[in-house]
Amino acid sequence: MPPDLAPADRFSSGPARSFPGAPRSYIGYMDGNFVEIRNGRTADVFDIGRILVETWQFAFRGLLADDFLDAMSPADQAVRHLGRRRTPDVRHCVAVDRLTGEIVGFVNFGPARGGSGAKAAEIYALYVRPPYQGIGIGSRLVKAAACRVMASGQASLFAWVLSTNPNRGFYERLGARPVEIGPIRLGGVTYEQIAYAWHDVEMLLTDDAGAR
């Protein structure tokens, strides 16, 4: 199963501004504090599938083949993540809009794949709906994963990201560093991806994580 390619937040938190597609009542928010982060539930997989496809088609248009992106199915992704929830130690956290009750982002994480060591954890997927990007929700999801990873006794965390992804700086602002380059095959085409790692997951829980 190929790793997911996480666009996460497209911008760091900044001055109050509007963002396309957001409800009018949100204009002027400076951060994502109107969003609650909670543990994922089995019933969430339908929203997870929808968010994943919406975000891939938004973030990777022009980076991946159009035929591949257009063929993506929210139902297929929901089934995929349902299977992940049945895998030992694999978890989801979701971001829920407190005003509407809608799930607007998620992170999926668990033991590192590919023999990276028992103490390493991996973020398999990290997605925030396009209208909600750039206000800190992605950072909060990463920190929620880090908290749960540390509680499970895992010392490090990493995520694979497309090398052409213009949003790679998100991970660097949170203190991750590139540690490995590898191939990934999607839709019959091979792309380059980069592993970004936090060697000490506790650093993600400091107050200044992401304030770079």
N, C-alpha and C positions, 0 to 999 in steps of 0.2 A: 504494500500500500504506500503510495508516494506521500511524502510530507506535504502539509498544506503550506501555502505561501502567504504570509500574513502582512497585509497592508497596514493594519492597526491605525493609530491616529495619524492623520496626514500633516498636522501642524502641532507645535507645542501650544500649551495654554497661553493666552495672551489677552489683549484688551477686549472689552465687550464688543460684540459684533453680531450681525445676523448671519445665518448659514442657510443656503437654499434647501427648501423642503421641510424645515423645522416649523413646528406650530408657532403662530404669531406670538403667543405668550412667552416663548423662550428667548425672543430677541433681547439682547442685553446681558445674557448670562456670561460670566467670565470663566466658568469651569463646569464640570459635570456633576456638581453636588446635588442636582435634582434627580440623579439616577442612583438607584440602590443596587449594590452588588450582592448577589446571593448564590448559594449552591445551586447547580443545575438539577433539574428533575427530568424523569423520563418523558413527560408530556412536552417538555421544551424542545424536543428534537425537530418538530415541525417548523418552529420559528428559527431554530439553528440552521436548518436546511435552506430556508428562504433567505436568511441574512447572508449565508455563505455565497449563494449564487449571485445575489444582488451585488455583493461587494466585489467578487471576482470580476463580474461583468463591468463594473465601474472602474476598478483600480487597474485591471490588467488589459483593458482594451488597447490595442496597439503594441502590447508586449507579448501576448499570446495569440494564437491563431483565432480568428473570428469564428470559424466553424466549431472549434473546440469550446469556446465560451458560450456560443449560442445553443449548443447541445446540452449544456449543464442543466440538471433537473433538481429542483428543491426536494422532490420526493426521494430521489436517489440519495441525496446528501443526508436527508433525515434518516433513511435506513442505515446509511454508513455510520452515522453518529449513534444510532441506537445500538449498533454492534459494538462500538467503542465503549458505550456505557456498560456493556456486559463483560468487558475485559477487566481483570483484576487491577485495581489501583489507578485506573484511568478515570478522570473526573472532568466535569464542566463547571464553570462559574458563568453566570449571565448577568448582564446589566439591564435593569428594568426601569423604565421611565415612571417616576412616581405619580405623574399627573395623568397618564393615559393607561398605565399598567402594561404597556407594550415592551417586549424584549427588544433591545436596540443594539445589543452586542454580546459577544461571548468569547471565552477562552477555553480551550480543551488542552489538557496536559496530563502527564503521567510518566512512567518510567521511560528512560531513554531507549530508543530503538537503535539497532545496529551495534550492540555490544559496547556502549560507551561507559559502562561501569555501573555498579549497583547504587552508587551515591549520586549519580547524575539523573536529573529529570529533564523532560523535553516539553516545550510548548508545541503541540501539534497544529493548532489552529488558533488564530486571534483575529477577530473581525468585529468592526463597528459599522453600523449602517452609515452610508455616506452623509446624510443630513446631520448626523451626530458626531462626525469626526472633527478633531481639532480642539476639543474642549476638555481633554484629560481623561476620557472614559477608557481609552486603551491602556493608559498608564495604570489606572485603578484596577483594571482586569489583570494586568501583569503582576501587580503587587498582591492581589488576592491569590493568584496562583502561587506566588513566591511564599506567602504565609503558609499555605497548605502543604507545599513541598517541604518547607523547613520543619513543619510539625511532623512530617512523615520520616524525618531523619535524613533527607537528601540534601547534600551540601551545595550542589551546583545546578544550573539551569541553562538550557540553550534553545534556540529556535533557528530553523532553516528559512532563508529568505532569498527570493530571486535576485541575482546579482544586478539585474536591470531595474529592479524596483526602486522608484524614486523616493520611496518612504523609508529607506533603510536607516536614515538618520534618527528615526524614532527610537530604535534600539540603542544607538550610540548615546543619545541623550539620557537614556536610562542606565548608562554605564556598561552596556554589553560591548564586547570586542570581537572582531572576526577571528575565528580560529581554524576554519577549514573551508575548502571549496570542493564541491562535488557536483555530479550531473543529476538531472531529473528529467524524465521523459513524460511529456504530456501531449496527448493527441498525436502521437507518432513523431513528435519533434523533441530533440534533446536540448535542454537549457542548462545554464550554469546557475548554481545556487551557493549561498554563503551561510555557514553556521555562525551565528552570533551567540556568545556565551557570557554568562555571569559565573565566575568561578567561585564566588562567595555569595550565595543567594541572599544572605542576611543584609547585604548592602542595599538590596531593593526595598527594604523596609525602613530605611532611614528617611528622615523628613525631607532631605534635599535630593533624594533620588528623582531624577527627571528634571532637576532645575539647572541643567547645563546649557 
